[in-house]
Amino acid sequence: MDAPKYLAPLDATLAMRVLGLDEPQRQWFEDCCAMRELHFGLARREAELAAWADLQRAHRRVTENARSG
């Protein structure tokens, strides 16, 4: 059996939320987590929560731009 591509987020609620992401969104989320951990020294849980907030803001901007454009 193949190992999962991504580890589940440490926060149980966030782990459920990321299940709804498509592949590009999940990759973006994972990359953002890694950058926050490696470059900013955040703990994994903090990096995941910050990445989720960033993803939500980015999605909101794309949706708003699509409506106005």
TIVO-2410 file (N, C-alpha, C; in nm, 3 decimals):
# residues 69
REC num residu      c1      c2      c3 atome chaine
REC   1      M   0.085  -0.119   0.000     N      A
REC   1      M   0.000   0.000   0.000    CA      A
REC   1      M   0.088   0.124   0.000     C      A
REC   2      D   0.052   0.220  -0.080     N      A
REC   2      D   0.129   0.344  -0.090    CA      A
REC   2      D   0.104   0.433   0.031     C      A
REC   3      A   0.209   0.501   0.072     N      A
REC   3      A   0.197   0.598   0.181    CA      A
REC   3      A   0.122   0.720   0.129     C      A
REC   4      P   0.051   0.789   0.217     N      A
REC   4      P  -0.018   0.911   0.172    CA      A
REC   4      P   0.083   1.013   0.121     C      A
REC   5      K   0.039   1.093   0.024     N      A
REC   5      K   0.127   1.194  -0.034    CA      A
REC   5      K   0.160   1.304   0.067     C      A
REC   6      Y   0.060   1.340   0.147     N      A
REC   6      Y   0.076   1.448   0.245    CA      A
REC   6      Y   0.043   1.396   0.385     C      A
REC   7      L   0.111   1.450   0.483     N      A
REC   7      L   0.075   1.422   0.622    CA      A
REC   7      L  -0.048   1.503   0.659     C      A
REC   8      A  -0.130   1.450   0.746     N      A
REC   8      A  -0.247   1.523   0.793    CA      A
REC   8      A  -0.201   1.638   0.883     C      A
REC   9      P  -0.267   1.752   0.873     N      A
REC   9      P  -0.234   1.861   0.965    CA      A
REC   9      P  -0.250   1.818   1.110     C      A
REC  10      L  -0.176   1.880   1.198     N      A
REC  10      L  -0.180   1.845   1.340    CA      A
REC  10      L  -0.312   1.882   1.406     C      A
REC  11      D  -0.373   1.991   1.363     N      A
REC  11      D  -0.501   2.035   1.417    CA      A
REC  11      D  -0.612   1.950   1.353     C      A
REC  12      A  -0.693   1.885   1.435     N      A
REC  12      A  -0.796   1.793   1.384    CA      A
REC  12      A  -0.899   1.863   1.295     C      A
REC  13      T  -0.940   1.982   1.332     N      A
REC  13      T  -1.037   2.055   1.251    CA      A
REC  13      T  -0.977   2.093   1.116     C      A
REC  14      L  -0.855   2.139   1.118     N      A
REC  14      L  -0.788   2.175   0.994    CA      A
REC  14      L  -0.765   2.051   0.907     C      A
REC  15      A  -0.736   1.939   0.969     N      A
REC  15      A  -0.716   1.815   0.894    CA      A
REC  15      A  -0.842   1.781   0.814     C      A
REC  16      M  -0.957   1.802   0.872     N      A
REC  16      M  -1.084   1.776   0.801    CA      A
REC  16      M  -1.103   1.877   0.687     C      A
REC  17      R  -1.068   2.001   0.710     N      A
REC  17      R  -1.086   2.105   0.608    CA      A
REC  17      R  -0.998   2.082   0.486     C      A
REC  18      V  -0.874   2.041   0.507     N      A
REC  18      V  -0.785   2.025   0.392    CA      A
REC  18      V  -0.824   1.907   0.304     C      A
REC  19      L  -0.906   1.817   0.356     N      A
REC  19      L  -0.954   1.707   0.272    CA      A
REC  19      L  -1.033   1.757   0.152     C      A
REC  20      G  -1.091   1.876   0.164     N      A
REC  20      G  -1.170   1.934   0.056    CA      A
REC  20      G  -1.089   2.011  -0.048     C      A
REC  21      L  -0.958   2.019  -0.030     N      A
REC  21      L  -0.876   2.093  -0.126    CA      A
REC  21      L  -0.847   2.007  -0.248     C      A
REC  22      D  -0.840   2.073  -0.363     N      A
REC  22      D  -0.796   1.999  -0.482    CA      A
REC  22      D  -0.643   1.991  -0.478     C      A
REC  23      E  -0.583   1.920  -0.570     N      A
REC  23      E  -0.438   1.896  -0.568    CA      A
REC  23      E  -0.355   2.025  -0.572     C      A
REC  24      P  -0.384   2.121  -0.662     N      A
REC  24      P  -0.304   2.245  -0.661    CA      A
REC  24      P  -0.318   2.324  -0.530     C      A
REC  25      Q  -0.438   2.328  -0.475     N      A
REC  25      Q  -0.458   2.398  -0.349    CA      A
REC  25      Q  -0.381   2.330  -0.236     C      A
REC  26      R  -0.385   2.198  -0.235     N      A
REC  26      R  -0.315   2.125  -0.128    CA      A
REC  26      R  -0.165   2.143  -0.141     C      A
REC  27      Q  -0.114   2.142  -0.262     N      A
REC  27      Q   0.029   2.163  -0.282    CA      A
REC  27      Q   0.069   2.302  -0.236     C      A
REC  28      W  -0.013   2.401  -0.268     N      A
REC  28      W   0.013   2.539  -0.226    CA      A
REC  28      W   0.015   2.546  -0.073     C      A
REC  29      F  -0.082   2.482  -0.010     N      A
REC  29      F  -0.091   2.479   0.136    CA      A
REC  29      F   0.036   2.417   0.196     C      A
REC  30      E   0.078   2.303   0.143     N      A
REC  30      E   0.197   2.234   0.194    CA      A
REC  30      E   0.323   2.318   0.174     C      A
REC  31      D   0.334   2.381   0.056     N      A
REC  31      D   0.451   2.466   0.030    CA      A
REC  31      D   0.456   2.584   0.126     C      A
REC  32      C   0.341   2.644   0.149     N      A
REC  32      C   0.332   2.758   0.239    CA      A
REC  32      C   0.370   2.716   0.382     C      A
REC  33      C   0.324   2.600   0.424     N      A
REC  33      C   0.361   2.548   0.557    CA      A
REC  33      C   0.511   2.531   0.567     C      A
REC  34      A   0.569   2.469   0.466     N      A
REC  34      A   0.713   2.443   0.468    CA      A
REC  34      A   0.793   2.572   0.473     C      A
REC  35      M   0.753   2.671   0.394     N      A
REC  35      M   0.825   2.799   0.395    CA      A
REC  35      M   0.818   2.866   0.532     C      A
REC  36      R   0.701   2.861   0.591     N      A
REC  36      R   0.686   2.922   0.724    CA      A
REC  36      R   0.770   2.851   0.829     C      A
REC  37      E   0.777   2.721   0.819     N      A
REC  37      E   0.860   2.645   0.913    CA      A
REC  37      E   1.008   2.673   0.893     C      A
REC  38      L   1.052   2.660   0.769     N      A
REC  38      L   1.195   2.670   0.740    CA      A
REC  38      L   1.249   2.812   0.744     C      A
REC  39      H   1.174   2.906   0.689     N      A
REC  39      H   1.226   3.042   0.677    CA      A
REC  39      H   1.188   3.134   0.794     C      A
REC  40      F   1.075   3.103   0.857     N      A
REC  40      F   1.029   3.190   0.966    CA      A
REC  40      F   1.036   3.124   1.102     C      A
REC  41      G   1.072   2.996   1.104     N      A
REC  41      G   1.091   2.927   1.230    CA      A
REC  41      G   0.965   2.893   1.307     C      A
REC  42      L   0.851   2.890   1.238     N      A
REC  42      L   0.727   2.856   1.307    CA      A
REC  42      L   0.719   2.706   1.333     C      A
REC  43      A   0.652   2.670   1.440     N      A
REC  43      A   0.622   2.530   1.466    CA      A
REC  43      A   0.523   2.482   1.360     C      A
REC  44      R   0.520   2.352   1.335     N      A
REC  44      R   0.434   2.298   1.229    CA      A
REC  44      R   0.288   2.340   1.247     C      A
REC  45      R   0.235   2.327   1.366     N      A
REC  45      R   0.093   2.361   1.389    CA      A
REC  45      R   0.067   2.509   1.354     C      A
REC  46      E   0.154   2.598   1.398     N      A
REC  46      E   0.138   2.740   1.366    CA      A
REC  46      E   0.149   2.764   1.216     C      A
REC  47      A   0.244   2.697   1.153     N      A
REC  47      A   0.263   2.712   1.008    CA      A
REC  47      A   0.140   2.666   0.932     C      A
REC  48      E   0.081   2.555   0.975     N      A
REC  48      E  -0.040   2.505   0.909    CA      A
REC  48      E  -0.157   2.603   0.923     C      A
REC  49      L  -0.177   2.653   1.042     N      A
REC  49      L  -0.288   2.747   1.063    CA      A
REC  49      L  -0.267   2.876   0.984     C      A
REC  50      A  -0.144   2.925   0.979     N      A
REC  50      A  -0.116   3.045   0.902    CA      A
REC  50      A  -0.133   3.020   0.753     C      A
REC  51      A  -0.089   2.904   0.706     N      A
REC  51      A  -0.104   2.869   0.564    CA      A
REC  51      A  -0.251   2.859   0.527     C      A
REC  52      W  -0.332   2.803   0.617     N      A
REC  52      W  -0.476   2.793   0.590    CA      A
REC  52      W  -0.538   2.932   0.579     C      A
REC  53      A  -0.500   3.021   0.668     N      A
REC  53      A  -0.553   3.159   0.664    CA      A
REC  53      A  -0.511   3.226   0.533     C      A
REC  54      D  -0.387   3.206   0.491     N      A
REC  54      D  -0.340   3.263   0.365    CA      A
REC  54      D  -0.419   3.206   0.246     C      A
REC  55      L  -0.442   3.077   0.249     N      A
REC  55      L  -0.517   3.012   0.141    CA      A
REC  55      L  -0.658   3.068   0.132     C      A
REC  56      Q  -0.721   3.088   0.246     N      A
REC  56      Q  -0.856   3.144   0.247    CA      A
REC  56      Q  -0.858   3.286   0.192     C      A
REC  57      R  -0.760   3.368   0.231     N      A
REC  57      R  -0.753   3.505   0.179    CA      A
REC  57      R  -0.730   3.505   0.028     C      A
REC  58      A  -0.642   3.420  -0.019     N      A
REC  58      A  -0.613   3.412  -0.163    CA      A
REC  58      A  -0.738   3.368  -0.240     C      A
REC  59      H  -0.807   3.270  -0.188     N      A
REC  59      H  -0.929   3.222  -0.253    CA      A
REC  59      H  -1.036   3.332  -0.258     C      A
REC  60      R  -1.047   3.406  -0.148     N      A
REC  60      R  -1.145   3.515  -0.142    CA      A
REC  60      R  -1.112   3.622  -0.247     C      A
REC  61      R  -0.984   3.656  -0.262     N      A
REC  61      R  -0.945   3.756  -0.363    CA      A
REC  61      R  -0.975   3.707  -0.503     C      A
REC  62      V  -0.945   3.582  -0.531     N      A
REC  62      V  -0.972   3.526  -0.666    CA      A
REC  62      V  -1.122   3.529  -0.693     C      A
REC  63      T  -1.200   3.491  -0.596     N      A
REC  63      T  -1.347   3.490  -0.612    CA      A
REC  63      T  -1.400   3.631  -0.633     C      A
REC  64      E  -1.351   3.727  -0.557     N      A
REC  64      E  -1.396   3.865  -0.571    CA      A
REC  64      E  -1.356   3.921  -0.707     C      A
REC  65      N  -1.234   3.892  -0.753     N      A
REC  65      N  -1.188   3.940  -0.883    CA      A
REC  65      N  -1.269   3.879  -0.996     C      A
REC  66      A  -1.306   3.754  -0.983     N      A
REC  66      A  -1.386   3.686  -1.085    CA      A
REC  66      A  -1.525   3.750  -1.096     C      A
REC  67      R  -1.580   3.789  -0.984     N      A
REC  67      R  -1.713   3.852  -0.983    CA      A
REC  67      R  -1.709   3.991  -1.045     C      A
REC  68      S  -1.602   4.066  -1.018     N      A
REC  68      S  -1.595   4.204  -1.065    CA      A
REC  68      S  -1.542   4.214  -1.208     C      A
REC  69      G  -1.477   4.108  -1.256     N      A
REC  69      G  -1.410   4.114  -1.384    CA      A
REC  69      G  -1.495   4.078  -1.498     C      A
***
